[in-house]
Amino acid sequence: MNCSSTVLRSPSRTASGEEGEGFRYILDGLNPERCLVAAEALGIGRAALRTAVRYGNEREVFGRPIGMNQGLQFSIGGLVGPPGRR
């Protein structure tokens, strides 16, 4: 279905708000949702980083934690470093 060619008509008495302002109303309503999704993504990222660090410190190979290996440290460090330094 091509939405750009679909025209829906309704009586003006059923409208909520001013004519032609619907898109702005939608954006105003979705803006708090964008902030919520961003905060959720940051929280998930922090939890993933915390889990990776804990795993690196707990998991042992050849008698020492794998978190002591530079390869793993660089991988985890890249998650928290500035984007230009990855």
C-alpha positions in Angstrom: 0.0 0.0 0.0 1.4 3.4 -1.0 0.6 5.7 1.9 1.4 8.9 -0.1 -1.5 8.3 -2.4 -3.9 7.3 0.4 -6.4 10.0 1.3 -8.5 9.6 4.4 -11.4 11.9 5.0 -13.2 12.5 8.3 -15.6 15.2 9.5 -13.9 18.2 11.1 -15.9 17.6 14.3 -14.0 14.4 14.9 -10.5 16.1 14.6 -8.4 16.5 17.7 -6.2 19.5 17.2 -5.8 21.9 14.3 -5.9 20.9 10.7 -2.5 20.3 9.2 -0.7 20.0 12.5 -1.0 16.2 12.9 2.7 15.5 11.9 3.9 18.0 14.5 1.7 16.4 17.2 3.1 13.0 16.4 6.7 14.3 16.7 5.9 16.0 20.0 4.5 12.7 21.3 7.4 10.6 20.1 10.2 12.8 21.4 9.9 11.4 25.0 10.0 7.9 23.5 13.3 8.6 21.8 14.8 9.7 25.1 13.5 6.6 26.8 14.9 4.3 24.1 18.3 6.1 24.3 18.4 5.7 28.1 17.5 2.0 27.7 20.3 1.4 25.2 22.8 3.1 27.5 21.7 0.9 30.4 22.0 -2.2 28.3 25.4 -1.2 27.1 26.6 -0.6 30.7 25.2 -3.9 31.9 27.0 -5.7 29.0 30.3 -4.0 29.8 29.9 -4.9 33.5 29.2 -8.6 32.6 32.2 -8.7 30.2 34.6 -7.4 32.8 33.2 -9.8 35.5 33.6 -12.7 33.1 37.1 -11.7 32.2 38.1 -11.6 35.9 36.4 -14.8 36.8 37.2 -17.1 33.9 40.6 -18.7 34.3 42.8 -20.3 31.6 46.2 -21.8 32.4 45.9 -20.7 36.0 45.2 -17.0 35.5 42.1 -14.9 34.7 41.6 -14.3 31.0 41.2 -10.6 31.9 44.9 -10.4 32.3 45.4 -11.0 28.6 46.0 -7.8 26.6 43.8 -8.9 23.7 40.7 -9.1 25.9 41.7 -5.8 27.7 41.9 -4.0 24.4 38.6 -5.4 23.2 36.8 -4.3 26.4 38.7 -1.0 26.5 37.5 -0.2 23.0 33.9 -0.3 24.2 34.5 2.6 26.6 37.1 4.6 24.7 36.4 7.5 22.4 35.0 6.5 19.0 38.0 8.0 17.1 40.4 5.7 19.0 38.8 2.4 18.2 
